[in-house]
Amino acid sequence: MAPEAIPLEVLHEDQDLLVVNKPAGMMTHPAPGVYSGTLVNALLGRYGLSAEEAPRPELVRPGIVHRLDKDTSGVMVVARHEAAHRRLAEAFAGRSVYKRYLALTVGLPPEGLLSAPIGRHPVDRTRMHVGGIAARHAQTEFEVLAQAAGHGLVSAVLHTGRTHQIRVHLKHLRTPILGDEVYGRPSPLIPRQALHAYELRFQHPRTGKYLHFTAPIPADMVRAWEALGGAWPEGLWLQSGSSAS
């Protein structure tokens, strides 16, 4: 894996971890045929994290304890050494990390906790599906923060961490994410799924102190929501740097 000088928006840095705001369009780690331009390449280039030996480049994932889809933006934590990685991975596996996303949806999902197991799609193995092959327990808590023109600004809190979980659950509710070409349909308002990892809370792996980070809602989602005539609830942080009012 090659280190690359890719700019990153760093929300926090200390000797144990980094917190970054991953932009839409950046893959978290390499995949078959994609070995550059990823968050891992950027971490190797900027911080000198060790690229451990691996049988294939896509298995080189220094510091990565969780991931976001390529076209999902938002806050991520990265471990800077093995001890921090182990403790953070345990926290994610133990569901003690608070993960809140914001999505623009086509239609309004019912509010509350959805429990619907997720597995591989029986026909298209690149997709996930409620009740699919080898389905695993999955829970997402939804709240509609605002609505406009038949669309919703939706808060989604993950209680589990399945692949594509929010996207699949919203498709299951027949309120897919705006612009999601896999689980919904393309939109002229935004060139990707309108999903943003807005908030992350967890205990510091060394000190045990609770940390709380938010990543501002990116400009493409801001433009899409405002094009629908949507207003922003008080207190949300937009990319412009000012809180919505």
C-alpha positions in Angstrom: 0.0 0.0 0.0 1.3 3.4 -1.0 1.2 6.4 1.4 -0.5 9.4 -0.3 -0.6 13.1 0.6 -4.4 13.3 0.7 -5.9 16.2 2.8 -8.0 15.2 5.7 -10.3 17.2 7.9 -9.1 16.2 11.4 -11.6 16.9 14.2 -9.4 15.6 17.0 -5.9 14.1 17.3 -4.0 12.7 20.3 -1.3 10.1 20.9 -3.9 7.3 20.8 -6.5 8.1 18.1 -7.6 10.4 15.3 -11.1 11.6 14.6 -11.7 12.6 11.0 -14.6 13.9 8.9 -14.5 11.5 5.9 -15.7 13.2 2.7 -18.2 11.5 0.4 -16.5 9.7 -2.5 -13.6 8.4 -0.4 -13.4 4.7 0.4 -12.5 3.8 3.9 -9.9 1.1 2.9 -8.7 -0.5 -0.3 -10.9 -2.9 -2.2 -10.1 -5.2 -5.2 -9.0 -2.9 -8.0 -9.0 0.3 -5.8 -5.6 0.8 -4.1 -5.3 4.5 -4.0 -7.3 7.5 -2.8 -8.7 5.8 0.3 -8.7 6.9 3.9 -6.0 4.2 4.6 -3.7 5.8 1.9 -4.3 9.2 3.5 -3.5 7.9 7.0 -0.3 6.2 5.8 0.8 9.4 4.1 -0.1 11.9 6.8 0.5 10.1 10.0 3.0 7.3 9.1 0.8 4.5 10.4 2.3 1.1 9.8 1.1 -0.8 6.7 1.3 -4.3 8.1 2.0 -7.2 5.8 -1.1 -8.7 4.2 -1.7 -11.3 1.5 -3.7 -8.7 -0.5 -3.6 -4.9 -0.5 -7.3 -4.7 0.3 -6.6 -6.3 3.7 -4.2 -3.5 4.8 -6.3 -1.5 7.2 -4.1 0.1 9.8 -6.1 1.8 12.6 -9.5 1.1 11.0 -12.0 0.0 13.6 -15.2 0.9 11.7 -16.1 2.0 8.2 -18.4 4.2 6.2 -19.6 3.5 2.7 -17.7 5.3 0.0 -20.5 7.8 -0.6 -21.4 8.2 3.0 -19.7 11.2 4.6 -19.0 11.9 8.3 -17.2 11.3 11.5 -14.9 8.4 12.0 -12.4 7.4 14.7 -9.0 5.8 13.8 -6.7 4.1 16.3 -3.0 5.1 16.2 -1.6 1.9 17.9 -2.6 -1.6 18.6 -3.7 -1.2 22.2 -6.1 1.7 21.2 -7.3 -0.4 18.2 -8.1 -3.4 20.4 -10.0 -1.3 23.0 -12.0 0.7 20.4 -12.8 -2.5 18.5 -14.2 -4.0 21.7 -16.3 -0.9 22.3 -17.8 -1.1 18.8 -18.4 -4.8 19.1 -19.9 -4.3 22.6 -22.3 -1.7 21.2 -21.1 0.9 23.7 -20.4 3.5 20.9 -23.2 6.0 20.1 -23.5 6.4 16.3 -26.0 8.9 15.0 -26.5 9.6 11.3 -28.6 12.1 9.4 -30.4 11.1 6.1 -32.7 12.8 3.6 -35.4 10.3 2.8 -38.0 9.9 0.0 -41.2 9.7 2.2 -41.3 9.7 6.0 -40.3 6.6 7.9 -42.2 5.6 11.0 -40.5 6.8 14.1 -39.1 4.5 16.8 -36.9 1.4 17.0 -36.9 -0.9 14.0 -35.7 -4.5 14.5 -35.3 -6.3 11.2 -32.5 -8.8 10.5 -30.1 -8.1 7.6 -28.3 -10.6 5.3 -27.0 -10.9 1.8 -29.5 -10.3 -1.0 -30.5 -13.8 -2.4 -29.8 -12.7 -6.0 -27.5 -9.7 -6.0 -24.6 -10.6 -3.6 -23.3 -7.0 -3.6 -26.5 -5.9 -1.9 -27.9 -6.5 1.6 -31.6 -7.3 2.3 -33.9 -7.6 5.2 -34.3 -11.3 5.9 -31.6 -12.1 3.4 -29.1 -15.0 3.4 -27.5 -15.6 6.8 -29.5 -12.6 8.2 -28.2 -11.1 11.5 -30.0 -9.1 14.2 -30.1 -5.4 13.2 -31.7 -2.4 15.0 -32.0 1.2 14.0 -33.8 4.0 15.8 -35.5 6.6 13.6 -36.7 10.1 14.3 -38.1 12.5 11.7 -36.6 15.9 12.5 -38.3 17.9 9.7 -40.2 17.3 6.5 -40.5 19.1 3.2 -42.2 18.2 -0.1 -42.8 14.6 0.8 -39.3 14.1 2.0 -37.8 13.8 5.5 -34.7 14.9 7.4 -34.2 11.8 9.5 -32.1 11.0 12.5 -30.9 7.4 12.6 -29.2 5.9 15.6 -27.5 2.6 15.1 -27.9 0.0 17.8 -26.1 -2.6 15.7 -23.5 -2.2 12.9 -24.6 -4.3 9.9 -23.4 -3.5 6.3 -25.6 -0.8 4.7 -27.9 -1.0 7.7 -29.5 2.4 7.6 -29.9 2.2 3.8 -31.4 -1.3 3.9 -33.8 -0.5 6.8 -35.1 2.6 5.1 -35.6 0.7 1.9 -37.5 -1.9 3.9 -39.7 0.9 5.2 -40.3 2.1 1.7 -38.7 5.4 2.4 -35.3 5.1 0.7 -32.5 7.6 1.1 -32.5 10.4 -1.5 -30.1 9.6 -4.3 -29.3 6.1 -3.2 -28.8 4.3 -6.5 -28.5 0.8 -4.9 -31.5 0.8 -2.6 -33.6 3.6 -4.1 -33.1 5.7 -7.2 -30.8 8.5 -8.5 -31.8 12.1 -7.8 -31.0 15.3 -9.7 -30.7 17.0 -6.3 -27.6 15.1 -5.0 -25.1 12.7 -6.8 -24.9 10.2 -4.0 -27.0 8.8 -1.1 -27.8 11.6 1.2 -26.4 10.0 4.3 -24.0 11.5 6.8 -22.4 10.1 10.0 -23.2 13.2 12.1 -22.4 12.2 15.7 -20.1 9.8 17.5 -19.6 9.3 21.2 -17.3 6.8 22.9 -14.9 6.3 25.8 -11.3 7.2 25.2 -9.3 3.9 25.0 -6.6 5.2 27.4 -8.3 7.6 29.9 -11.9 6.3 29.8 -13.1 9.8 29.3 -16.3 10.1 27.2 -15.6 11.9 23.9 -18.3 13.5 21.7 -17.8 14.6 18.1 -20.0 15.9 15.4 -19.2 16.4 11.7 -21.0 19.3 9.9 -23.7 18.4 7.4 -21.9 18.6 4.0 -22.8 21.2 1.4 -24.4 18.8 -1.0 -26.9 17.6 1.6 -27.6 21.2 2.6 -28.3 22.2 -1.0 -30.5 19.2 -1.6 -32.6 19.8 1.5 -33.0 23.5 0.8 -33.9 22.8 -2.8 -36.8 20.7 -1.4 -37.9 23.8 0.6 -36.7 22.2 3.9 -35.8 24.2 7.0 -33.1 23.2 9.4 -34.0 22.4 13.0 -32.3 24.5 15.6 -28.9 23.2 16.7 -27.7 21.3 13.7 -24.2 22.1 12.5 -23.9 22.9 8.8 -20.7 22.9 6.7 -20.9 26.7 6.6 -19.7 26.5 10.2 -22.8 28.1 11.8 -25.6 26.3 13.7 -28.9 26.1 11.9 -31.5 28.4 13.4 
